[in-house]
Amino acid sequence: MNAIWHIAIYEWRMQYRSLTFWLVALVLCADLIGELLPQFQQNAAYISSASPVIHHLGDGRTIDRTANARQALEVARFSLYSAWNFIDTIGVSSTLFIGFLSAFIWQRDRRWDLVDSINARPIPTWQYVTGKYLGVTLSWSIILVGLMLIGAGRAYQIASQSSIPFAIHEFLFLILPVIGVSLLYGTALILLLSLLLRHSIGALLIYFFCWAYIIFDLGMLEQIGRLHQQADIMKFLTYWHFRSPLGFEPETLEILQSTQSIRWGNRVLYSVLTGVLLGLTIRFYQRSRTQGMQSRRAEPVDHQARPLWRRWLPRLK
């Protein structure tokens, strides 16, 4: 188990030395500050507004944002809806960006000739792959936890200023299983794809296509309503969440509550799939490692091609 920890720490350090990691973290911070926190402020302003806030829709209809926001508070608390805003904003972005952090791990090991070093050491394959997996997820989890704490603190401050009840534990406990499972599943998926394809760009394209189909096609409000009515098994397997087209409103929260069993069942399913994908990654990496060691043993040794100091070293002994 010490090997897993050392490999995880090594991968953790490599992630923090990567420019891509900090660019992704910067984009998420900008998304938090530029989009999510203003949403909290705007929703609280709708609730505490003394006069109606009329919003004109594209089809000519109008809605009263103030009335909708106050009706939404009768369905669920402000902290729960703020948590779903966080999931739809930061959760979607982090799930997509995790591909950039994990797709080039095996390619980096091959470029730095780390594969030969690992093959020469008595490290079981499952410990090496698990250590790599933990290193990526731990480094990314620290960033997400920091963003969650910033979002929770700011939402609590806004709610307190508007005299709106806000429970930080509800905010955090709803976010952790949803984004956490997606992080674990996404990392396992991209590691397996990049290992099988041996081409990081191709693995990223497939990864983005899978998540784009789940998020932007099956994640819309109309699809969720159809899912609840038809109980389509494929939509259950790929169900993610949805982004409300109207914002803070009671219909959004009612759908969230009506699909609660589906959402938690989906999280359990993705947890199981994470274990399956990680097991497949260990299996295929073991096969490629064994084939690489056999091919190296089968190669004839050309002593003349060895460096001069390696050829003279036996004579010095």
N, C-alpha and C positions, 0 to 999 in steps of 0.2 A: 504493500500500500504506500510505502514511502516513495516508490517510483512514480505513482500517480500524482502525488502531491508535488514532487519536483518538476515533473513535466508540465503540470498545470501552472506552476509558478513561472516556469520558463515561457510558456505560451502567453500568460498574463502580461509578462514584461514585454514580449514582442508586440502584443496588441497596443500597449501604451507607447511604444516607440514608433508605431506606424502613423504616417501622416493621414491615411484614410480614416483611421479610428477617430482622430481629433476633428477631421472635417465633418464626419457623420455626427459627432457629438455637437459640433457647432451648429449644424443644420437643425438638429432637434431642439437646441436651446433657442434658436431663432423662431422655430415653430411654436415653442412654449410661450415665449414673450410676445411674439407678433400676432398669434392667432388665439391660443387657448386662454391666456389670462384676460385679454379683452372680452372674450365670450363670457367669462365669469362676471366681469364688471357689467356687461350689457344685460345679462339675465337678471342680476340683482337690481339694476336700474329699472327694468320692466316691473319687477315685483313692487318696488317702493315708489313707483311713479304715482303722483296724485291725480294725474289726468290721463286719459286714454292715449296710447301710442298706436296710431293707425299705420299699417303697413300695406302697401299696394302690391298685389301679386301680378305676375305677367299676363294672366288670363282676364284681367279686369276686376277680379275680386279683391276685397280688402279684409284684413283681419285686425283685431285689437290685441296687440302684443301684451298689454298689461293684463287684460282679462284672461288670456291664455296662460300667462305665467302664474297668476294667482290660482287658477284652476289646477295647474300642474302641481302646485304645492299641496293640494288636497289629495292627490294621488300618491305622491312620493315626496321625500324630503329633498331639499336643495343639494345636499351632499351626494345623494345617489345619482342625480342627473349630472352633477359636475364630474363625478367619476366616469360616467359614460362619455362625457365630452372629452375627458383625458384619453380614454381608450380609443375613441374615434380619431383623435388628433395625433397623439404621441404613439399610441399602440400600433396604428397602421404604418406610420413612418418607420418605427423601430423594427417592425417585422420585415419590412422590405429591405432596410439598410443592413440587416444582419447578414444578408448574402454577401455584401462587399467585404465583411470582416472575416468570413469563413471560407470563401470560395478559393482563395489563393494559398491556403495552408499547405496542402500537399505539394503544390507547385513550388512553394518556397523551400520546402524540405528537399525536394529533388535538386533545386538550383544550388543550394548550399551543401549538397552531398551529405545531408543528415541521414538519408536512408541507409547508406553503408555504415555509418556510425551506429545507428540503432540495430542493424542486423548483426553487428559485431558484439553487441552487449546482450547479456541474458535478461532482457526485458520482455515479458509476455506482451503479445500484441494487444490484448484487451486493456492492459494497463496503459500502454502508449496512446491508444485511440481515446480511451476514457480521460486521460490527462489532458490531451488536446481539447477535447470537448468541454471539460470543466474550465480550462483556462479561458476559452472564448466566452462561455456563459457567465463566468464570474466577473470578468472585466467589463462586460456589457451590463451586467446586473447592477454594478456600482453606479454607472451613469443613470440608469433608469430609476433606481431608488432615489438618487439625488434630485432628479426631475420630479418624482412623485412628491417628495417632501417640500420642494419649492411650490409646486402646484397646490398641495394641501394647505400650506401656510398662507399663501396668497388668497385662496378661496375662503379660508376661515376668516382672514382679515376683512375681506369684502363683505362676507355675510354678517360679521359682527357690526360693521359700520352701518349696514342696512337693517339691523335688528332681525335677521333671518336665522333660524336655528340651523346649526351645521355641526355634524359629528365627524371628526377626523377619522375615527376608526372605521366608519362605514365607507368613507372615501377610499381608504387604503385597502380594506379587506375585499372590496369589489374589484379593484384594479389588479391586485397581486395575482390571483389565480388566472385571470383572463390573459394578461400580458405575459405572465410568467410561463404559462403552458405554451403560448405562441412562440416565445423566445426559445424554449427548449426544443420544440418541434422544428422550428425553422433552422436552428443550428444543425440538428441531426440530419435534416433533409439536404441542406446544401453540402454538408460534408460527404454524404453518400453520393450525391450527384457529381461532385467534383472528383471523387475517387473513381467512379465508374467511367466517366467520360474522359478523364485525364486532360480536360480542357476547361479552364476556369470560366472563360467567356460563355461557352456553350452551357455550362452548368448554371450560370447566372441567368441566362435567357430563359431556360426551362423553369428555374425557380421563380422568376418574376411573372412568367405566364401563369403558373399555378396559383400564386397569391393574387394576381390581378383578376383572375377568373372568380376566385372566391370572394374577394372584397368588393369589386366594382360591379359584378353581375348578380351574384346571389346575396349580396349584402344590402340591397336597397329595400326600402320600406314595402314596396309592392310585392317583392319576392318573399319577404317574411310573412306577410298576410296570406299569400298563396301557400306557403309552407305550413302555416297553422291550420289551413283549411284542408289541404290535400294530404298532408303527412307524407310528402315525397321523401323517400329514403335517401336519394342522392343529395337533396338539399340538406337533409339532416347530417349527412356525412361531411359535407363541405360548409356547413353553416358557420358564419363568422360573427357578424354583428351588422349594424346598419347605421347610417348617418341620416338623421332626420332632416328632411328638406325645409322644415319650418322652424326648427330650433326648439326652444323651451316651451313645450305644450303638453297637455294632458294625454293626448292620443299616443304620443311617443312613449310615455312612461307606462301606459296601460299595455302596450304591445310588449314592452320589456318584461313586465310582470307576467303576462300570459305565456310568454315563451321562456320562462325561467328554467323549467325542467329540460327543455330542448338545449338551452345554452349550457347548463351544467353537464348534461349527458355528452354534449359535444366536447367539453373540456376533458372529460374522462376518456373519451375516445382518442383524442389527440395525445393524451398522456401515454396510452397504450401504444399508439403508433410511434411515439418518440422512442420507446424501448425497442420496438421492432426495427426501426431505422438504424439505431445505434448498434444493435446486434448484427445487422447486415453489413454495416460499415466495418465492424471488427472482423467479420467473416471474410469479406472481400479483401481487406487489407492483409489478413493472414495469408490468403492465397497468393496475392501479388508479392508478398514478402518471401514466401517459400519459393515461388518461381524465380524471383530475382537471385536468391542464394544458390539455387540449383544451376542457373545459367552462368553465374560467376565461377562455380566449381568446375563447370564443363569447359570453360575457356582455357586454352593452353597458356602456360606461363612462359613469357618471353623474358629470359633473364637479361638479354642484351638491352631490352627496352627499359629496364629498371634504372633508377638514378645511380650515379657512380658511387655515392656513399653507401647505397644499399647493397651494391655488388661487393664492395670491399669490407663491409661490416663483418661477414663470417670469418674472413681471414684475420681480422684484428682479434677475434676471440681466440 
